[in-house]
Amino acid sequence: MAGVRPPPLRSLDDFLLSSARFAVPDMRNLDRWNNRIINNLLYYQSNYFVCALVLLFMVGYFKPLQLFVGATVVTLLFLGFVWAAENQAPIRRFRRNHPSISVLAILLASNLFMSVLGGVAVFLFGIAFPILMVLVHASVRLRSLKNKLENKLESIGLKRTPMGLLLEALGQEQEAGS
């Protein structure tokens, strides 16, 4: 974790308002869509973190215990998956070859445990909804030439940020910054 640093918060104008451009991704070119998501996740990670925290605090205000239980379950499942992927070769290969299915498996396992614990609604609105909003924004946000150039200059540094480490843990490091 040494050398990990948070990236700067991008302006609201660049992130969401007048200078931001959005377009539906080309569903036929999954590599390009994946590249757009990863680059946006890296570039806007501080903005995404702030938005997710605001949504989490809103849900936590109304359902604090259920949110805590839900966050604990999801975190433990995610850490268990990362540990297993690092220590078990078949799981590591599966994670590398099928990253989307790996993330879906973590979310489905979390949902199963949460339904047993009775916190499905809190999980959906407190944890999954911010993730969904981040992924939707990262999917439809087009980058300006200025942002692309900044990202190229920062690409090595962005990989040593919290989002860069998370993408690496999910097996997406090879696309980051390209």
C-alpha positions in Angstrom: 0.0 0.0 0.0 3.1 2.2 0.1 3.0 4.8 -2.6 -0.8 4.7 -3.0 -2.2 8.2 -3.3 -5.7 9.5 -4.1 -6.1 11.3 -7.4 -7.5 14.8 -7.5 -11.2 15.5 -7.4 -12.3 16.5 -11.0 -14.5 19.6 -11.4 -18.3 19.1 -11.4 -18.4 20.8 -14.8 -16.0 18.1 -16.3 -17.7 15.3 -14.4 -21.3 15.9 -15.0 -22.3 19.4 -16.3 -21.8 21.5 -19.4 -18.4 20.3 -20.7 -19.3 16.6 -20.0 -20.3 14.6 -23.0 -22.3 11.4 -22.8 -23.1 8.7 -25.4 -24.5 5.2 -25.3 -21.6 2.7 -25.6 -21.3 0.5 -28.7 -22.5 -2.9 -27.4 -20.9 -4.7 -30.3 -17.4 -3.6 -29.4 -17.0 -4.9 -25.8 -13.2 -4.3 -25.7 -13.7 -0.6 -26.4 -16.6 -0.3 -23.9 -14.5 -2.1 -21.3 -11.6 0.3 -22.0 -13.9 3.3 -21.6 -15.2 2.1 -18.3 -11.7 1.4 -16.9 -10.3 4.7 -18.0 -13.3 6.6 -16.6 -13.1 4.6 -13.3 -9.4 5.6 -13.0 -9.8 9.2 -14.1 -13.0 10.1 -12.0 -12.3 7.7 -9.1 -12.4 10.5 -6.5 -15.7 11.8 -7.8 -17.1 8.3 -7.8 -15.9 7.8 -4.3 -17.6 11.0 -3.1 -20.9 10.2 -4.8 -20.9 6.7 -3.4 -20.2 8.0 0.1 -23.1 10.5 -0.2 -25.5 7.7 -1.2 -24.1 5.4 1.6 -24.5 8.1 4.2 -28.1 8.7 3.1 -28.9 5.0 3.4 -26.9 4.7 6.6 -28.9 7.5 8.1 -32.2 5.6 7.7 -30.9 2.0 8.2 -27.5 2.1 9.9 -27.4 -1.5 11.3 -28.5 -3.1 8.1 -26.0 -1.1 6.1 -23.2 -2.1 8.4 -24.2 -5.8 8.2 -24.4 -5.5 4.4 -21.1 -3.7 4.0 -19.4 -6.3 6.3 -20.8 -9.3 4.3 -19.8 -7.8 0.9 -16.3 -6.8 2.2 -15.7 -10.2 3.7 -16.8 -12.0 0.5 -14.7 -9.7 -1.7 -11.6 -10.1 0.5 -12.2 -13.9 0.6 -12.4 -14.0 -3.2 -9.2 -11.9 -3.6 -7.4 -14.1 -1.1 -8.6 -17.3 -2.9 -7.6 -15.9 -6.3 -4.1 -15.1 -5.0 -3.6 -18.5 -3.4 -5.5 -20.9 -5.7 -4.3 -21.1 -9.3 -7.7 -22.3 -10.8 -9.5 -19.4 -9.2 -6.8 -16.9 -10.3 -7.2 -18.2 -13.9 -10.9 -17.9 -13.7 -10.7 -14.4 -12.4 -8.3 -13.4 -15.2 -10.3 -15.1 -17.9 -13.8 -14.1 -16.7 -13.6 -10.8 -14.6 -17.2 -9.9 -15.2 -18.5 -13.3 -14.0 -16.2 -13.0 -11.0 -17.7 -9.7 -9.9 -21.2 -11.0 -10.6 -20.4 -14.1 -8.4 -19.3 -11.8 -5.6 -22.5 -9.7 -5.8 -24.7 -12.8 -6.1 -23.1 -14.4 -3.1 -23.4 -11.2 -1.2 -27.1 -11.0 -2.1 -27.6 -14.6 -1.0 -26.0 -13.9 2.4 -27.9 -10.7 2.7 -31.2 -12.3 2.0 -30.4 -14.8 4.8 -29.6 -11.9 7.1 -32.6 -9.8 6.0 -30.8 -6.8 4.5 -31.5 -7.1 0.8 -33.1 -3.7 0.4 -30.3 -2.0 2.4 -27.8 -3.8 0.3 -29.4 -2.8 -3.0 -29.8 0.8 -2.1 -26.8 1.3 0.1 -24.1 -0.7 -1.8 -25.3 -1.8 -5.2 -27.0 1.4 -6.2 -23.9 3.5 -5.9 -21.9 0.9 -7.8 -24.6 0.9 -10.5 -24.5 4.7 -10.7 -20.7 4.6 -11.0 -20.7 2.0 -13.7 -23.5 3.7 -15.7 -21.6 7.0 -15.6 -18.3 5.3 -16.5 -20.1 3.5 -19.4 -21.7 6.6 -21.0 -19.2 9.4 -20.2 -17.1 10.3 -23.3 -13.8 11.8 -22.6 -12.5 15.1 -24.1 -9.1 15.2 -25.8 -7.8 17.2 -22.8 -8.8 14.4 -20.4 -7.4 11.7 -22.6 -4.0 13.5 -22.7 -4.1 14.0 -18.9 -5.0 10.4 -18.4 -2.0 9.3 -20.6 0.3 11.5 -18.6 -1.1 10.2 -15.3 -1.6 6.5 -16.4 1.3 5.2 -14.4 0.3 7.2 -11.3 -3.4 6.3 -11.6 -2.5 2.6 -11.4 -1.2 3.3 -7.9 -4.4 4.7 -6.6 -7.2 2.9 -4.7 -9.2 2.3 -7.9 -6.1 1.1 -9.7 -5.5 -1.4 -7.0 -9.1 -2.5 -7.0 -9.1 -3.0 -10.8 -5.8 -5.0 -10.4 -7.5 -7.2 -7.7 -10.4 -7.8 -10.1 -8.0 -8.8 -12.9 -8.5 -5.6 -15.0 -5.0 -4.2 -14.7 -3.9 -5.1 -18.3 -6.5 -2.7 -19.8 -5.9 0.2 -17.4 -4.4 3.3 -19.0 -4.6 2.1 -22.6 
